Amino acid sequence: MQYQHIILIIDRMRLERGMSVAELDRRTGIDKKRLWYILDGQREMRVDEFLKLCIALRMDPRSFVTREIVDDVAKATARSIDRAQH
C-alpha cells in the first residue's frame, strides 16, 4: 500500500466521522499546521503520528499491513542480518 493511499484513507475516515482538522489536532496532539501538511502529502507522517491518527479515528493500524509490506520487511531484515554476519 503506497503512502499516498494511506493518507487518502485516513483523510476519508476523518471526513466520514465529521471531524475537522482542528478536532483531529486536539485529539492527537499533532500540530494543526503539520497535520494539514501530512494530509496534503507535503510532509511524511512519523510512526507515532500514524498511531495517534488511527486511535483518534478508531482505525486498526494493522488494517494497513499488506502481504507486500510483510515481504519487504522480511527481505530487509534478511539483508541486515547478512551484512552483520560478514
N, C-alpha and C positions, 0 to 999 in steps of 0.2 A: 504494500500500500504506500503510495507516494505521499510525501509530506503535505503537498497542497490538498490532496484528497482528505487527509486527516483534518486539516484546518476547515475545509468545507463542511465536513460532518459536524465538527464542534460548533461552528457558527450556525449551521442549520438547527442544531439542537437548542442553541441559545434562543433563536428566533421562535422555534416551536414552543418553548417554555415561556415565551413572552418576556424574556429577560433583556434588559438594556445592558450595554457595555458597562455603564456606571454601576449597575446592580451586580454584574459579574465581578467587577473590580472590588466592590465591597465584600462579596462573598469569598473571593480568592486571595485578596491582599495583593494582587498584581496591579501595579500602577496602570491607571486607565489609558494613558498615552501609549505605554508599552503594549498593553492589551490590544489597542487599535492597530498598532504596527504588526503584531502577531497575526491577528485576524485578517489583515490586509496582505499578508505574505511578505512584508518588508523586514521582519525580524523572525528568526527561528526561536521557537519556544524551548525552554530548558525542560528537563525531565520533571523537576518539581512543579513547574508551571502546568505541564500537561496533566499531572496527577491532580493538582488543585482544580483545574478546569473540569476534569472528569467527575470529581467529587461534587463540585458545585452544580453540575448539570445532571447528576445522578446517572452517569455512564460508567460502564465497566471498562477499565483501561485494557483488560485482556481482550476485549472485542476487536481491538485494533491489531492484534498479533496474528499474522498470517503465516502460512507454511513457508513462504519465501523469506520472511524475516527470521524465522527459526533456522532455516538452512543457511542464511547469510551469517548469522551469529555462530553457528556450528563451524562453518568454514573459517571465519576469522579467529575463532578460538583455537582451531587446529593449527593455523599458521603461526599464531603466537606461541603455542607450545613447541612447535617445530623450531622456531627461531631461538627459543630459550634453551633448547637442548643442543644446539650447535654452536 
